[in-house]
């Protein structure tokens, strides 16, 4: 998988590709060389998922204050 391709894929597409690789590796019918290639490819999909989740977390933890400005959301403020 190329970096440009993984950046274009959605979280769900990356996760689906990762799940297919995991299933193939769990099946155990993959030769060692191919298993290593698939593992590396799977790590790229996993990293892409992680990046997307980190960005989503940043977005979710933003809140708008009473003046309409974005600020970091502090969970202790809502209690």
C-alpha positions in Angstrom: 0.0 0.0 0.0 1.3 3.4 -0.9 1.2 6.4 1.5 -0.9 8.4 -0.9 -3.4 5.6 -1.1 -3.7 5.1 2.7 -4.3 8.9 3.2 -7.2 8.7 0.8 -8.9 5.8 2.5 -11.5 6.3 5.2 -11.2 4.8 8.6 -13.6 2.1 7.7 -11.7 1.3 4.5 -8.4 1.1 6.3 -9.9 -1.1 9.0 -11.6 -3.4 6.5 -8.2 -3.9 4.7 -6.5 -4.5 8.0 -9.1 -7.1 9.0 -8.7 -9.0 5.6 -4.9 -9.1 6.2 -5.4 -10.4 9.8 -7.8 -13.1 8.6 -5.3 -14.2 5.9 -2.5 -14.4 8.5 -4.6 -16.2 11.0 -5.5 -18.8 8.4 -1.9 -19.8 8.4 -1.7 -20.7 4.7 0.5 -17.7 3.8 4.2 -18.4 3.0 6.6 -16.7 5.4 7.8 -14.0 2.9 4.2 -13.1 2.0 3.3 -13.1 5.7 6.0 -10.6 6.4 4.8 -8.4 3.5 1.2 -8.6 4.7 2.2 -7.8 8.2 4.0 -4.7 7.1 1.1 -3.7 4.9 -1.2 -4.3 7.9 0.9 -2.1 10.1 0.5 0.7 7.5 -3.3 0.3 7.7 -3.2 0.2 11.5 -1.1 3.4 11.6 -3.5 5.1 9.2 -6.5 4.1 11.4 -4.6 5.4 14.5 -3.9 8.7 12.8 -7.6 9.1 11.8 -8.7 8.3 15.3 -6.2 10.8 16.8 -7.6 13.5 14.6 -11.2 12.6 15.5 -10.3 12.7 19.1 -8.8 16.2 18.7 -12.0 17.3 17.0 -14.3 15.8 19.6 -12.4 17.4 22.5 -12.9 20.9 21.1 -15.7 22.9 22.5 -17.2 26.3 21.7 -17.1 28.7 24.6 -19.9 31.3 25.3 -18.1 33.8 22.9 -18.2 31.3 20.0 -14.5 30.5 20.2 -13.1 27.0 20.0 -11.3 25.8 23.2 -10.1 22.5 24.5 -12.8 20.5 26.2 -12.0 19.8 29.8 -14.1 16.9 31.2 -13.8 18.4 34.8 -15.6 21.6 33.6 -18.7 19.6 32.8 -19.0 18.0 36.2 
